Amino acid sequence: MDRVAAVAPSVDEASVAGWDAAFDDMFAQVVAPAFARREPRLRARAYLRGLVSGLERKNGWTLAEFAGDASPDGMQRLLNAARWDAGGVRDALGRYVVAHLGDPAAVLVADDSGFEKSGVCSAGVQRQYTGTAGKITNCQIGVFLAYVVPGGPRALIDRELYVPRSWAADRDRCAAAGIPEDTGFATKPELAKAMIKRALAAGLLFGWFTADEAYGDNGPLREWLEAAGVGYVVAVSCDHCVPVGAGKAIRADTLAAKIPARGWQRVSCGPGSKGGAAV
């Protein structure tokens, strides 16, 4: 426990008390209603406190130690056996974010992230490319939707597990991993579309949607956004063909080269993940 306490930053008591009050308010509105029983509800609170703590490594043992437990058994029961309404937490989180950060100029951002694994039993795991590792590796992939207020805060509001075709076709393997029986194969753009549809149905305030070329290259997603009246700015690959009329299509890089230099304006979209400005 001494090692855990050593990572806590030095802050004034008023700031700590204010953070604790805000955390408790969020937990009461978003997470607590999903648990029918007090014990898993308290365990979930301790688990979340550990996730947002300054722990250098977060696993069953370190989170249990942070919560004051002698073993990780309680945390493992929470993750493996507790019954709770994940969809209800997701929806409550959306309402909470709108109440505190809601802005009609906010942006919805879709992106996927990989989680490297060493085994073959985790839901959806297989050898596949992930930008997180920058290579093909054994991993799970999740598609996430973020809510970003221009010049202000941001929050993840939704997620979907990417279930590869090989998994979706093997119902016994899906059942063993806890994947619902009605889960079929869906591409990453289709998962993003499902999350945007939920945001629209919930009345989430936002101005437009953005994503990288993994989503921008997907014509059906762009067509659906237009039909739904959702403005978007998405990246496309340089070899992506863009319709220009009369049944013709031109590569994006060829089309961009035809635009004179005076037609471009270089704008920073904020600091990049590796330092410097992303444009």
Helices and strands as residue ranges (DSSP letters): H 2-6, H 13-26, I 27-31, G 32-34, H 38-51, H 60-66, H 73-80, H 86-101, E 107-116, E 126-130, E 135-148, E 154-161, H 165-168, H 171-176, H 188-201, E 208-211, H 213-216, H 219-227, E 231-234, E 241-245, E 248-251, H 252-257, G 261-263
